[in-house]
Amino acid sequence: MLELLWLVPALPLAGFLTLALAGWRLPRTAIAVVGAGSVGAAAVAALLVGLGFAQGAPAHTFTQTVWLWWRIA
């Protein structure tokens, strides 16, 4: 499900661009559907990604230590 992760920011951005560029031509109900629908679809995508992650951690992980707060021997 991690392949859906890019949809979480992309769907609201697409909704914003649609409303910013063509919102004045759309009826009020279409504006509401695009605005709420894009955010709702992003929430569903985030839920699916979260459920997929909860089922098991991905096979490929990456860790990097940026700094160490303190060392306990």
N, CA, C and O atoms as a CHARMM CRD file, in Angstrom:
* protein
*
  292
    1    1 MET  N      0.79200  -1.20900   0.00000 PROA 1      0.00000
    2    1 MET  CA     0.00000   0.00000   0.00000 PROA 1      0.00000
    3    1 MET  C      0.83700   1.27800   0.00000 PROA 1      0.00000
    4    1 MET  O      0.30100   2.37100  -0.18100 PROA 1      0.00000
    5    2 LEU  N      2.13800   1.14700   0.20000 PROA 2      0.00000
    6    2 LEU  CA     2.97600   2.34100   0.22000 PROA 2      0.00000
    7    2 LEU  C      3.01900   3.03500  -1.13200 PROA 2      0.00000
    8    2 LEU  O      3.40400   4.20100  -1.21700 PROA 2      0.00000
    9    3 GLU  N      2.62700   2.33100  -2.19200 PROA 3      0.00000
   10    3 GLU  CA     2.61300   2.97800  -3.50400 PROA 3      0.00000
   11    3 GLU  C      1.50900   4.02800  -3.60000 PROA 3      0.00000
   12    3 GLU  O      1.50800   4.82400  -4.53800 PROA 3      0.00000
   13    4 LEU  N      0.57400   4.05000  -2.65700 PROA 4      0.00000
   14    4 LEU  CA    -0.47400   5.06500  -2.62400 PROA 4      0.00000
   15    4 LEU  C     -0.06900   6.31300  -1.84600 PROA 4      0.00000
   16    4 LEU  O     -0.81800   7.28800  -1.79800 PROA 4      0.00000
   17    5 LEU  N      1.10200   6.28300  -1.24300 PROA 5      0.00000
   18    5 LEU  CA     1.51400   7.37900  -0.36800 PROA 5      0.00000
   19    5 LEU  C      1.60100   8.71500  -1.10000 PROA 5      0.00000
   20    5 LEU  O      1.31600   9.75700  -0.50900 PROA 5      0.00000
   21    6 TRP  N      1.98400   8.70200  -2.35700 PROA 6      0.00000
   22    6 TRP  CA     2.11600   9.95500  -3.10700 PROA 6      0.00000
   23    6 TRP  C      0.75300  10.62700  -3.31300 PROA 6      0.00000
   24    6 TRP  O      0.69600  11.82900  -3.57100 PROA 6      0.00000
   25    7 LEU  N     -0.34500   9.86500  -3.20100 PROA 7      0.00000
   26    7 LEU  CA    -1.67100  10.44100  -3.39000 PROA 7      0.00000
   27    7 LEU  C     -2.09100  11.35400  -2.23800 PROA 7      0.00000
   28    7 LEU  O     -2.92300  12.24100  -2.42300 PROA 7      0.00000
   29    8 VAL  N     -1.52200  11.14100  -1.05600 PROA 8      0.00000
   30    8 VAL  CA    -1.93800  11.91800   0.11100 PROA 8      0.00000
   31    8 VAL  C     -1.71400  13.41700  -0.10100 PROA 8      0.00000
   32    8 VAL  O     -2.63900  14.18300   0.16900 PROA 8      0.00000
   33    9 PRO  N     -0.56300  13.88500  -0.56200 PROA 9      0.00000
   34    9 PRO  CA    -0.45700  15.31800  -0.85100 PROA 9      0.00000
   35    9 PRO  C     -0.94600  15.69500  -2.24900 PROA 9      0.00000
   36    9 PRO  O     -1.32900  16.84100  -2.48300 PROA 9      0.00000
   37   10 ALA  N     -0.93600  14.73700  -3.17800 PROA 10     0.00000
   38   10 ALA  CA    -1.26900  15.07000  -4.56300 PROA 10     0.00000
   39   10 ALA  C     -2.76100  15.34100  -4.76300 PROA 10     0.00000
   40   10 ALA  O     -3.12100  16.21700  -5.54900 PROA 10     0.00000
   41   11 LEU  N     -3.62300  14.61900  -4.07900 PROA 11     0.00000
   42   11 LEU  CA    -5.06200  14.81500  -4.27600 PROA 11     0.00000
   43   11 LEU  C     -5.54700  16.18800  -3.80100 PROA 11     0.00000
   44   11 LEU  O     -6.26400  16.85700  -4.54400 PROA 11     0.00000
   45   12 PRO  N     -5.18600  16.63200  -2.59700 PROA 12     0.00000
   46   12 PRO  CA    -5.59500  17.99800  -2.23100 PROA 12     0.00000
   47   12 PRO  C     -4.96600  19.07600  -3.12600 PROA 12     0.00000
   48   12 PRO  O     -5.59200  20.10200  -3.39300 PROA 12     0.00000
   49   13 LEU  N     -3.74200  18.84400  -3.58400 PROA 13     0.00000
   50   13 LEU  CA    -3.11900  19.79600  -4.49900 PROA 13     0.00000
   51   13 LEU  C     -3.89400  19.85700  -5.81300 PROA 13     0.00000
   52   13 LEU  O     -4.12500  20.93900  -6.35200 PROA 13     0.00000
   53   14 ALA  N     -4.29100  18.70200  -6.32200 PROA 14     0.00000
   54   14 ALA  CA    -5.08300  18.67600  -7.56100 PROA 14     0.00000
   55   14 ALA  C     -6.42700  19.37000  -7.36400 PROA 14     0.00000
   56   14 ALA  O     -6.89600  20.08600  -8.24900 PROA 14     0.00000
   57   15 GLY  N     -7.04800  19.15800  -6.19800 PROA 15     0.00000
   58   15 GLY  CA    -8.30600  19.84500  -5.90100 PROA 15     0.00000
   59   15 GLY  C     -8.12200  21.35100  -5.82800 PROA 15     0.00000
   60   15 GLY  O     -8.95200  22.10900  -6.33000 PROA 15     0.00000
   61   16 PHE  N     -7.03200  21.78500  -5.20100 PROA 16     0.00000
   62   16 PHE  CA    -6.74100  23.21700  -5.12600 PROA 16     0.00000
   63   16 PHE  C     -6.53200  23.81200  -6.51300 PROA 16     0.00000
   64   16 PHE  O     -7.08900  24.85900  -6.84200 PROA 16     0.00000
   65   17 LEU  N     -5.72100  23.13000  -7.32200 PROA 17     0.00000
   66   17 LEU  CA    -5.45800  23.65400  -8.66500 PROA 17     0.00000
   67   17 LEU  C     -6.72800  23.70200  -9.50000 PROA 17     0.00000
   68   17 LEU  O     -6.94400  24.65500 -10.24900 PROA 17     0.00000
   69   18 THR  N     -7.56800  22.68300  -9.37500 PROA 18     0.00000
   70   18 THR  CA    -8.83900  22.68000 -10.10800 PROA 18     0.00000
   71   18 THR  C     -9.70400  23.86000  -9.69600 PROA 18     0.00000
   72   18 THR  O    -10.26700  24.54900 -10.54600 PROA 18     0.00000
   73   19 LEU  N     -9.80900  24.09300  -8.40500 PROA 19     0.00000
   74   19 LEU  CA   -10.65500  25.19000  -7.93200 PROA 19     0.00000
   75   19 LEU  C    -10.03500  26.55500  -8.20600 PROA 19     0.00000
   76   19 LEU  O    -10.75300  27.51900  -8.47100 PROA 19     0.00000
   77   20 ALA  N     -8.71400  26.64500  -8.14500 PROA 20     0.00000
   78   20 ALA  CA    -8.06700  27.93200  -8.39300 PROA 20     0.00000
   79   20 ALA  C     -8.14500  28.32300  -9.85900 PROA 20     0.00000
   80   20 ALA  O     -8.30000  29.50100 -10.18300 PROA 20     0.00000
   81   21 LEU  N     -8.03900  27.34000 -10.74800 PROA 21     0.00000
   82   21 LEU  CA    -8.01100  27.65300 -12.17100 PROA 21     0.00000
   83   21 LEU  C     -9.38600  27.64900 -12.82700 PROA 21     0.00000
   84   21 LEU  O     -9.62200  28.41300 -13.76300 PROA 21     0.00000
   85   22 ALA  N    -10.28800  26.80800 -12.35700 PROA 22     0.00000
   86   22 ALA  CA   -11.59200  26.70000 -13.02700 PROA 22     0.00000
   87   22 ALA  C    -12.75100  26.81400 -12.05900 PROA 22     0.00000
   88   22 ALA  O    -13.89200  26.56100 -12.44400 PROA 22     0.00000
   89   23 GLY  N    -12.49700  27.18300 -10.83100 PROA 23     0.00000
   90   23 GLY  CA   -13.55500  27.23900  -9.84100 PROA 23     0.00000
   91   23 GLY  C    -14.63600  28.25400 -10.14800 PROA 23     0.00000
   92   23 GLY  O    -15.80000  28.04000  -9.80900 PROA 23     0.00000
   93   24 TRP  N    -14.28000  29.33100 -10.76900 PROA 24     0.00000
   94   24 TRP  CA   -15.27600  30.36600 -11.06000 PROA 24     0.00000
   95   24 TRP  C    -16.25900  29.92300 -12.13600 PROA 24     0.00000
   96   24 TRP  O    -17.32800  30.51800 -12.27300 PROA 24     0.00000
   97   25 ARG  N    -15.91700  28.88400 -12.90700 PROA 25     0.00000
   98   25 ARG  CA   -16.81900  28.38000 -13.94900 PROA 25     0.00000
   99   25 ARG  C    -17.71000  27.24600 -13.45800 PROA 25     0.00000
  100   25 ARG  O    -18.67100  26.87500 -14.13100 PROA 25     0.00000
  101   26 LEU  N    -17.39900  26.70200 -12.30500 PROA 26     0.00000
  102   26 LEU  CA   -18.12600  25.53900 -11.80300 PROA 26     0.00000
  103   26 LEU  C    -19.31000  25.96700 -10.94100 PROA 26     0.00000
  104   26 LEU  O    -19.26200  27.00800 -10.28500 PROA 26     0.00000
  105   27 PRO  N    -20.37900  25.15800 -10.94300 PROA 27     0.00000
  106   27 PRO  CA   -21.48100  25.44700 -10.00500 PROA 27     0.00000
  107   27 PRO  C    -21.05000  25.17500  -8.56400 PROA 27     0.00000
  108   27 PRO  O    -20.05500  24.49400  -8.31500 PROA 27     0.00000
  109   28 ARG  N    -21.80800  25.71400  -7.63600 PROA 28     0.00000
  110   28 ARG  CA   -21.43200  25.61300  -6.22000 PROA 28     0.00000
  111   28 ARG  C    -21.36200  24.16500  -5.74800 PROA 28     0.00000
  112   28 ARG  O    -20.50200  23.82600  -4.93400 PROA 28     0.00000
  113   29 THR  N    -22.24400  23.31100  -6.23900 PROA 29     0.00000
  114   29 THR  CA   -22.21000  21.91300  -5.80400 PROA 29     0.00000
  115   29 THR  C    -20.94200  21.22000  -6.30700 PROA 29     0.00000
  116   29 THR  O    -20.36400  20.40100  -5.59300 PROA 29     0.00000
  117   30 ALA  N    -20.50800  21.53700  -7.52000 PROA 30     0.00000
  118   30 ALA  CA   -19.27700  20.94400  -8.04600 PROA 30     0.00000
  119   30 ALA  C    -18.06300  21.43400  -7.26600 PROA 30     0.00000
  120   30 ALA  O    -17.12200  20.67400  -7.04000 PROA 30     0.00000
  121   31 ILE  N    -18.08100  22.68900  -6.85600 PROA 31     0.00000
  122   31 ILE  CA   -16.98700  23.22600  -6.04300 PROA 31     0.00000
  123   31 ILE  C    -16.90800  22.48200  -4.71800 PROA 31     0.00000
  124   31 ILE  O    -15.82000  22.14100  -4.25500 PROA 31     0.00000
  125   32 ALA  N    -18.06700  22.22900  -4.10800 PROA 32     0.00000
  126   32 ALA  CA   -18.08800  21.50100  -2.84200 PROA 32     0.00000
  127   32 ALA  C    -17.60800  20.06500  -3.02200 PROA 32     0.00000
  128   32 ALA  O    -16.89000  19.54000  -2.17200 PROA 32     0.00000
  129   33 VAL  N    -17.99900  19.43000  -4.12000 PROA 33     0.00000
  130   33 VAL  CA   -17.58700  18.04500  -4.37100 PROA 33     0.00000
  131   33 VAL  C    -16.08700  17.97300  -4.60800 PROA 33     0.00000
  132   33 VAL  O    -15.42500  17.07600  -4.08700 PROA 33     0.00000
  133   34 VAL  N    -15.54300  18.89400  -5.38000 PROA 34     0.00000
  134   34 VAL  CA   -14.10000  18.89000  -5.64700 PROA 34     0.00000
  135   34 VAL  C    -13.32400  19.18900  -4.37500 PROA 34     0.00000
  136   34 VAL  O    -12.33200  18.51900  -4.08800 PROA 34     0.00000
  137   35 GLY  N    -13.75400  20.17500  -3.61500 PROA 35     0.00000
  138   35 GLY  CA   -13.03400  20.55300  -2.39600 PROA 35     0.00000
  139   35 GLY  C    -13.05800  19.46300  -1.34400 PROA 35     0.00000
  140   35 GLY  O    -12.01000  19.04800  -0.84900 PROA 35     0.00000
  141   36 ALA  N    -14.24500  18.99800  -1.00200 PROA 36     0.00000
  142   36 ALA  CA   -14.34900  17.96200   0.02800 PROA 36     0.00000
  143   36 ALA  C    -13.91000  16.59900  -0.50400 PROA 36     0.00000
  144   36 ALA  O    -13.34500  15.79300   0.23600 PROA 36     0.00000
  145   37 GLY  N    -14.16400  16.34600  -1.76500 PROA 37     0.00000
  146   37 GLY  CA   -13.81100  15.04800  -2.34100 PROA 37     0.00000
  147   37 GLY  C    -12.31700  14.82600  -2.43500 PROA 37     0.00000
  148   37 GLY  O    -11.84200  13.71500  -2.20100 PROA 37     0.00000
  149   38 SER  N    -11.56700  15.86000  -2.77200 PROA 38     0.00000
  150   38 SER  CA   -10.11800  15.69100  -2.87800 PROA 38     0.00000
  151   38 SER  C     -9.49000  15.44100  -1.51400 PROA 38     0.00000
  152   38 SER  O     -8.58000  14.62200  -1.38800 PROA 38     0.00000
  153   39 VAL  N     -9.96900  16.13700  -0.50200 PROA 39     0.00000
  154   39 VAL  CA    -9.44300  15.92700   0.85200 PROA 39     0.00000
  155   39 VAL  C     -9.91600  14.58300   1.40600 PROA 39     0.00000
  156   39 VAL  O     -9.16000  13.88500   2.08200 PROA 39     0.00000
  157   40 GLY  N    -11.16100  14.22500   1.11800 PROA 40     0.00000
  158   40 GLY  CA   -11.67300  12.93200   1.56500 PROA 40     0.00000
  159   40 GLY  C    -10.94600  11.76500   0.91200 PROA 40     0.00000
  160   40 GLY  O    -10.64200  10.77200   1.57300 PROA 40     0.00000
  161   41 ALA  N    -10.66800  11.88000  -0.38300 PROA 41     0.00000
  162   41 ALA  CA    -9.92800  10.82100  -1.07800 PROA 41     0.00000
  163   41 ALA  C     -8.50800  10.71300  -0.54000 PROA 41     0.00000
  164   41 ALA  O     -7.96800   9.61000  -0.44600 PROA 41     0.00000
  165   42 ALA  N     -7.89500  11.83800  -0.18600 PROA 42     0.00000
  166   42 ALA  CA    -6.56100  11.79600   0.41800 PROA 42     0.00000
  167   42 ALA  C     -6.61000  11.13300   1.78700 PROA 42     0.00000
  168   42 ALA  O     -5.68100  10.41900   2.16400 PROA 42     0.00000
  169   43 ALA  N     -7.68400  11.36300   2.53200 PROA 43     0.00000
  170   43 ALA  CA    -7.82700  10.71700   3.83600 PROA 43     0.00000
  171   43 ALA  C     -7.98900   9.20900   3.68100 PROA 43     0.00000
  172   43 ALA  O     -7.43400   8.44200   4.46800 PROA 43     0.00000
  173   44 VAL  N     -8.74300   8.78100   2.67900 PROA 44     0.00000
  174   44 VAL  CA    -8.90100   7.34900   2.41800 PROA 44     0.00000
  175   44 VAL  C     -7.56100   6.73600   2.01400 PROA 44     0.00000
  176   44 VAL  O     -7.21700   5.64300   2.46600 PROA 44     0.00000
  177   45 ALA  N     -6.80900   7.42700   1.17400 PROA 45     0.00000
  178   45 ALA  CA    -5.48600   6.92900   0.77800 PROA 45     0.00000
  179   45 ALA  C     -4.56500   6.83200   1.98700 PROA 45     0.00000
  180   45 ALA  O     -3.81800   5.86100   2.11400 PROA 45     0.00000
  181   46 ALA  N     -4.60600   7.81800   2.87500 PROA 46     0.00000
  182   46 ALA  CA    -3.77300   7.77500   4.08200 PROA 46     0.00000
  183   46 ALA  C     -4.20800   6.63400   4.98600 PROA 46     0.00000
  184   46 ALA  O     -3.36200   5.98800   5.60400 PROA 46     0.00000
  185   47 LEU  N     -5.49100   6.37400   5.07800 PROA 47     0.00000
  186   47 LEU  CA    -5.98200   5.26400   5.88000 PROA 47     0.00000
  187   47 LEU  C     -5.51800   3.93000   5.30700 PROA 47     0.00000
  188   47 LEU  O     -5.11500   3.04200   6.05800 PROA 47     0.00000
  189   48 LEU  N     -5.56900   3.77900   3.99600 PROA 48     0.00000
  190   48 LEU  CA    -5.10500   2.54800   3.36300 PROA 48     0.00000
  191   48 LEU  C     -3.60900   2.34000   3.56100 PROA 48     0.00000
  192   48 LEU  O     -3.16000   1.21900   3.80200 PROA 48     0.00000
  193   49 VAL  N     -2.84700   3.40800   3.46000 PROA 49     0.00000
  194   49 VAL  CA    -1.40200   3.30800   3.70400 PROA 49     0.00000
  195   49 VAL  C     -1.14500   2.93100   5.15600 PROA 49     0.00000
  196   49 VAL  O     -0.28900   2.09200   5.43800 PROA 49     0.00000
  197   50 GLY  N     -1.88000   3.54600   6.07700 PROA 50     0.00000
  198   50 GLY  CA    -1.71700   3.22300   7.49000 PROA 50     0.00000
  199   50 GLY  C     -2.08900   1.78700   7.80600 PROA 50     0.00000
  200   50 GLY  O     -1.39900   1.12300   8.57900 PROA 50     0.00000
  201   51 LEU  N     -3.17400   1.30100   7.21700 PROA 51     0.00000
  202   51 LEU  CA    -3.56200  -0.09500   7.43200 PROA 51     0.00000
  203   51 LEU  C     -2.54100  -1.05100   6.84100 PROA 51     0.00000
  204   51 LEU  O     -2.23100  -2.08200   7.44000 PROA 51     0.00000
  205   52 GLY  N     -2.02300  -0.71900   5.68200 PROA 52     0.00000
  206   52 GLY  CA    -0.98600  -1.56000   5.09100 PROA 52     0.00000
  207   52 GLY  C      0.27600  -1.57800   5.92100 PROA 52     0.00000
  208   52 GLY  O      0.94100  -2.61000   6.01800 PROA 52     0.00000
  209   53 PHE  N      0.61400  -0.45600   6.51800 PROA 53     0.00000
  210   53 PHE  CA     1.79800  -0.39400   7.36800 PROA 53     0.00000
  211   53 PHE  C      1.56700  -1.14400   8.67200 PROA 53     0.00000
  212   53 PHE  O      2.49300  -1.75400   9.20600 PROA 53     0.00000
  213   54 ALA  N      0.33400  -1.10500   9.19600 PROA 54     0.00000
  214   54 ALA  CA     0.03300  -1.79200  10.44200 PROA 54     0.00000
  215   54 ALA  C      0.07100  -3.30700  10.26800 PROA 54     0.00000
  216   54 ALA  O      0.33600  -4.03000  11.22900 PROA 54     0.00000
  217   55 GLN  N     -0.18400  -3.79200   9.07500 PROA 55     0.00000
  218   55 GLN  CA    -0.13800  -5.22800   8.82600 PROA 55     0.00000
  219   55 GLN  C      1.27700  -5.76500   8.87000 PROA 55     0.00000
  220   55 GLN  O      1.47800  -6.94100   9.17200 PROA 55     0.00000
  221   56 GLY  N      2.23200  -4.95600   8.58400 PROA 56     0.00000
  222   56 GLY  CA     3.62900  -5.36500   8.64600 PROA 56     0.00000
  223   56 GLY  C      4.50400  -4.26200   8.09700 PROA 56     0.00000
  224   56 GLY  O      4.14900  -3.58900   7.13000 PROA 56     0.00000
  225   57 ALA  N      5.63300  -4.08700   8.71600 PROA 57     0.00000
  226   57 ALA  CA     6.55500  -3.04800   8.26300 PROA 57     0.00000
  227   57 ALA  C      7.05700  -3.38000   6.86600 PROA 57     0.00000
  228   57 ALA  O      7.17500  -4.55700   6.52500 PROA 57     0.00000
  229   58 PRO  N      7.35200  -2.38600   6.05800 PROA 58     0.00000
  230   58 PRO  CA     7.84600  -2.65300   4.71400 PROA 58     0.00000
  231   58 PRO  C      9.18400  -3.38500   4.74400 PROA 58     0.00000
  232   58 PRO  O      9.95200  -3.26600   5.69900 PROA 58     0.00000
  233   59 ALA  N      9.44400  -4.13200   3.69800 PROA 59     0.00000
  234   59 ALA  CA    10.67400  -4.92400   3.62800 PROA 59     0.00000
  235   59 ALA  C     11.90600  -4.02800   3.53300 PROA 59     0.00000
  236   59 ALA  O     12.96900  -4.38900   4.03600 PROA 59     0.00000
  237   60 HSD  N     11.78000  -2.88500   2.90600 PROA 60     0.00000
  238   60 HSD  CA    12.91800  -1.97700   2.76700 PROA 60     0.00000
  239   60 HSD  C     12.75400  -0.82400   3.76000 PROA 60     0.00000
  240   60 HSD  O     11.77800  -0.07600   3.71000 PROA 60     0.00000
  241   61 THR  N     13.69300  -0.70100   4.62900 PROA 61     0.00000
  242   61 THR  CA    13.68100   0.40100   5.58500 PROA 61     0.00000
  243   61 THR  C     14.99500   1.15800   5.49000 PROA 61     0.00000
  244   61 THR  O     16.00200   0.63100   5.01500 PROA 61     0.00000
  245   62 PHE  N     14.96900   2.38200   5.94300 PROA 62     0.00000
  246   62 PHE  CA    16.14900   3.23600   5.90100 PROA 62     0.00000
  247   62 PHE  C     16.24000   3.97100   7.22600 PROA 62     0.00000
  248   62 PHE  O     15.27900   4.61200   7.65100 PROA 62     0.00000
  249   63 THR  N     17.36800   3.88300   7.86700 PROA 63     0.00000
  250   63 THR  CA    17.59300   4.63700   9.10000 PROA 63     0.00000
  251   63 THR  C     18.88400   5.42400   8.97400 PROA 63     0.00000
  252   63 THR  O     19.83900   4.99200   8.32900 PROA 63     0.00000
  253   64 GLN  N     18.89000   6.57600   9.59800 PROA 64     0.00000
  254   64 GLN  CA    20.08200   7.41100   9.60600 PROA 64     0.00000
  255   64 GLN  C     20.12000   8.15400  10.93000 PROA 64     0.00000
  256   64 GLN  O     19.14100   8.79500  11.31100 PROA 64     0.00000
  257   65 THR  N     21.23300   8.07500  11.63000 PROA 65     0.00000
  258   65 THR  CA    21.40100   8.79100  12.88200 PROA 65     0.00000
  259   65 THR  C     21.97700  10.16100  12.56300 PROA 65     0.00000
  260   65 THR  O     23.08800  10.28100  12.04700 PROA 65     0.00000
  261   66 VAL  N     21.20900  11.18300  12.87700 PROA 66     0.00000
  262   66 VAL  CA    21.64400  12.54000  12.59200 PROA 66     0.00000
  263   66 VAL  C     22.50100  13.06800  13.73600 PROA 66     0.00000
  264   66 VAL  O     23.56300  13.64100  13.49600 PROA 66     0.00000
  265   67 TRP  N     22.05400  12.88100  14.97800 PROA 67     0.00000
  266   67 TRP  CA    22.85800  13.24100  16.13700 PROA 67     0.00000
  267   67 TRP  C     22.45900  12.33000  17.28400 PROA 67     0.00000
  268   67 TRP  O     21.41600  11.67700  17.24800 PROA 67     0.00000
  269   68 LEU  N     23.29300  12.29900  18.28400 PROA 68     0.00000
  270   68 LEU  CA    23.07300  11.46900  19.46100 PROA 68     0.00000
  271   68 LEU  C     22.85500  12.40100  20.64400 PROA 68     0.00000
  272   68 LEU  O     23.71000  13.24000  20.92500 PROA 68     0.00000
  273   69 TRP  N     21.74000  12.27400  21.33900 PROA 69     0.00000
  274   69 TRP  CA    21.42800  13.17500  22.44500 PROA 69     0.00000
  275   69 TRP  C     22.41000  12.97800  23.58200 PROA 69     0.00000
  276   69 TRP  O     23.02300  13.94500  24.03400 PROA 69     0.00000
  277   70 TRP  N     22.57600  11.76300  24.05200 PROA 70     0.00000
  278   70 TRP  CA    23.62300  11.44000  25.00000 PROA 70     0.00000
  279   70 TRP  C     23.87500   9.93900  24.96700 PROA 70     0.00000
  280   70 TRP  O     22.99200   9.15200  24.62500 PROA 70     0.00000
  281   71 ARG  N     25.06300   9.57000  25.31900 PROA 71     0.00000
  282   71 ARG  CA    25.44800   8.17400  25.28800 PROA 71     0.00000
  283   71 ARG  C     25.44000   7.62900  26.71500 PROA 71     0.00000
  284   71 ARG  O     26.01800   8.22200  27.62500 PROA 71     0.00000
  285   72 ILE  N     24.78400   6.50700  26.88700 PROA 72     0.00000
  286   72 ILE  CA    24.75900   5.82900  28.18400 PROA 72     0.00000
  287   72 ILE  C     25.56100   4.55000  28.02700 PROA 72     0.00000
  288   72 ILE  O     25.20100   3.68900  27.22400 PROA 72     0.00000
  289   73 ALA  N     26.63800   4.41300  28.78000 PROA 73     0.00000
  290   73 ALA  CA    27.52200   3.27800  28.62900 PROA 73     0.00000
  291   73 ALA  C     27.00600   2.03300  29.28300 PROA 73     0.00000
  292   73 ALA  O     27.66100   0.99200  29.23100 PROA 73     0.00000
